[in-house]
Amino acid sequence: MCPHEPACPHADAKDREAARTIATHPEQGWSLLCNGVVLFEDTGELLPDGGVIAPHRPTDMAVNAA
C-alpha cells in the first residue's frame, strides 16, 4: 500500500514509472518503485505479478506510433 499523498500510480497503470523510488542500486542497474515495480537502467521493468516489460525508449514509442 502506497503511503504517499497523492498515491503513486498502480503497477498496472501506464504511468507506473512515475511512482516514487524506495530503493536504488545503481551499481546493479535497478531501482524498486513504491508500487512494487523493479525498474532497470535499460528501461525494462519487472512487475510485482512477475510480468515483464521489455526495454523501451522514447524513440521506440515514436516509431511504433508511426
C-alpha positions in Angstrom: 0.0 0.0 0.0 1.4 3.4 -1.0 1.7 5.8 1.9 2.2 8.9 -0.4 -0.4 11.6 -1.0 -1.4 11.6 -3.7 -0.9 7.9 -4.1 1.7 6.6 -6.6 0.3 5.0 -9.8 -0.6 1.4 -9.6 1.8 -1.2 -11.2 -0.8 -1.8 -13.9 -1.1 1.9 -14.8 0.5 3.2 -18.0 2.3 5.8 -15.9 3.7 3.2 -13.4 7.2 4.6 -13.8 6.1 7.8 -12.1 5.9 6.0 -8.7 8.5 7.1 -6.1 11.8 5.2 -5.8 12.1 3.5 -2.5 15.3 1.6 -3.1 18.0 2.1 -5.6 21.0 0.0 -6.6 22.8 1.9 -9.4 25.8 -0.5 -9.2 23.4 -3.3 -10.2 21.3 -1.2 -12.6 17.9 -1.3 -10.9 15.5 0.6 -8.6 12.5 -0.5 -6.7 9.4 1.8 -7.0 6.7 2.3 -4.4 4.2 0.3 -6.5 6.4 -2.8 -6.4 7.8 -2.3 -10.0 11.6 -3.0 -10.4 12.8 -0.6 -13.0 16.1 -1.4 -14.8 18.5 1.2 -16.2 17.9 -0.1 -19.7 14.2 0.9 -19.2 13.0 -2.7 -18.8 10.6 -3.4 -15.9 9.7 -6.4 -13.7 6.1 -6.1 -12.4 5.0 -7.3 -9.0 3.0 -10.2 -10.6 6.1 -11.4 -12.4 5.2 -9.8 -15.7 8.0 -8.3 -17.8 8.0 -5.0 -19.8 10.7 -5.1 -22.5 13.2 -2.2 -22.5 11.6 0.8 -24.2 13.0 4.2 -25.2 11.1 7.3 -26.2 12.4 6.9 -29.8 10.9 3.3 -29.8 7.5 4.8 -29.0 7.7 7.3 -31.8 8.5 4.5 -34.3 5.6 2.4 -33.0 3.2 5.3 -33.3 4.0 5.9 -37.0 
